[in-house]
Amino acid sequence: MGITIDDERLDAMFAALADRTRRDIVARLSTGEATVKELAAPYPMSLQAVSQHIGVLERCGLVSRGRHRQTRPCRLEPQVLESAVLWIEESRRVWAERMDRLETHLADLQEPQQR
């Protein structure tokens, strides 16, 4: 089983979202566009450090930057999250089926003892 581009993008997305600051940035951008300066306001770090976090989010496709006069507002690309949601839902389904089979198996093992 080879690694696909989707797998690589999913890996990059989960790695990007593993950082609390980047998750906060994604949450903030879910309410609308913001400049790097606006995104940096709540953090005790430089604009350059916040810009690097945004760069990680851009590379995995979660964030894009537009152009408005002299600013480059950041925006969330929510459709990119769909691949992560699909992967999580599929994993949840698989694990639920496995747990159901385990529960049935354990019940079958206990049945002879109850006689």
C-alpha positions in Angstrom: 0.0 0.0 0.0 1.7 3.2 -1.2 1.5 6.7 0.2 -0.8 8.9 -1.9 -0.9 12.7 -2.2 -4.0 12.6 0.0 -2.1 10.7 2.6 0.7 13.3 2.5 -1.8 16.2 2.8 -3.6 14.5 5.7 -0.2 13.9 7.4 0.7 17.5 6.9 -2.7 18.7 8.1 -2.6 16.6 11.3 1.0 17.7 12.0 0.0 21.4 11.5 -3.0 21.0 13.8 -0.9 19.3 16.5 0.2 22.7 17.6 -2.1 24.7 19.9 -1.2 28.1 18.4 -2.1 26.8 14.9 -5.3 25.3 16.1 -6.1 28.7 17.7 -5.3 30.5 14.4 -7.7 28.1 12.6 -10.4 28.7 15.2 -10.0 32.4 14.8 -10.1 32.3 11.0 -13.3 30.2 11.2 -15.0 33.5 12.2 -13.6 35.4 9.2 -10.4 36.8 7.5 -7.7 38.4 9.6 -4.3 39.9 9.0 -1.1 38.5 10.5 -1.1 41.4 13.0 -4.6 40.6 14.1 -3.8 36.9 14.4 -0.6 37.7 16.4 -2.4 40.1 18.9 -3.2 37.4 21.6 0.3 35.8 21.6 3.5 36.9 23.3 5.5 36.2 20.1 6.8 38.1 17.2 4.9 38.7 14.0 7.5 36.6 12.3 6.8 33.7 14.6 3.0 33.9 13.9 3.7 34.3 10.2 5.7 31.0 10.4 2.7 29.3 12.0 0.5 30.6 9.2 3.1 29.3 6.7 2.7 25.8 8.1 -1.1 26.1 7.7 -0.7 27.4 4.2 1.5 24.5 3.1 -1.1 22.0 4.1 -3.8 24.0 2.4 -5.8 25.0 5.5 -5.1 28.7 5.1 -4.7 31.0 2.1 -3.7 34.6 1.8 -5.5 37.1 -0.3 -4.6 40.6 -1.3 -6.5 43.7 -0.2 -4.8 47.0 -0.8 -1.6 46.9 1.2 -2.6 43.9 3.4 -2.7 40.1 2.7 -5.6 38.9 4.9 -5.5 35.2 5.8 -8.6 33.1 5.3 -9.5 29.5 6.3 -10.0 27.0 3.5 -12.6 24.8 5.3 -13.1 22.4 2.4 -9.6 21.1 3.0 -10.7 19.9 6.4 -13.2 17.6 4.7 -10.5 15.0 4.0 -9.6 14.9 7.7 -13.3 14.7 8.7 -13.8 11.8 6.2 -10.8 10.0 7.6 -11.9 10.5 11.2 -15.5 9.3 10.4 -14.2 6.2 8.6 -11.8 5.4 11.5 -14.7 5.8 14.0 -16.9 3.5 11.9 -14.1 0.8 11.7 -13.4 1.0 15.4 -17.1 0.9 16.3 -17.4 -2.3 14.2 -14.4 -3.8 15.9 -15.7 -3.0 19.4 -19.1 -4.5 18.5 -17.4 -7.7 17.3 -15.3 -7.8 20.5 -18.4 -7.3 22.6 -20.1 -10.2 20.8 -17.1 -12.4 21.2 -16.8 -11.7 24.9 -20.5 -12.4 25.4 -20.0 -15.7 23.5 -17.1 -16.6 25.8 -19.1 -15.9 28.9 -22.2 -17.8 27.8 -21.0 -21.3 28.6 -20.0 -20.1 32.1 -23.5 -18.9 32.8 -25.0 -22.4 32.3 
